[in-house]
């Protein structure tokens, strides 16, 4: 689980839950404040009715209608009980509202503190994660450097071997020990071949004349081969 879980996501989730709780508390404060305000309005209305009944009872008594005055005062007494109950509710709502307001303020402070801490932890985690990745990358490079070095050495050895072989072949070609298959002599055309034969024949004739001169046969004509009719000279 540790290798899969991202603590940054966990922190953000916790922060979101705290915001939801804070929102509920704030709604609670608003609801209590609304109820308190509604009770205040009811108290005001009953107090107005109570005042009106008191005025009506006084007027009735002034007019000698004691019965009406008694009825007005009786009704006013009932309103007074309701007003007292509402005032007690109002007091309780005020206390509850104050408690919820204090709780909301404390929770808000905790949420703000958690948000700051959360962002700090996330930043530190991100930095540590990056550092770990860099360290692992360097570690991987260090482990692979040996193989890379061996590969480079093998490449250099092969290059040196091929250079040595190329040099040896060049020397053999230069000495004539190997025929250069890339030479143009292997691709001479018919005219070049004829020219080469003529040059060879000329060289042979020159060499023959030199040998004749050395034997004292210079200037003589070359004996003719007798014809095929078999006849001799003077017959």
Secondary structure, 3 states (H helix, E strand, C coil): CCCCCCHHHHHHHHHHHHHHHHHHHHHHHHHHHHHHHHHHHHHHHHHHHHHHHHHHHHHHHHCCCHHHHHHHHHHHHHHHHHHHHHHHHHHHHHHHHHHHHHHHHHHHHHHHHHHHHHHHHHHHHHHHHHHHHHHHHHHHHHHHHHHHHHHHHHHHHHHHHHHHHHHHHHHHHHHCCCCCCCCHHHHCCHHHHHHHHHHHHHHHHHHHHHHHHHCCCCCCCCCCCCCCCCCCCCC
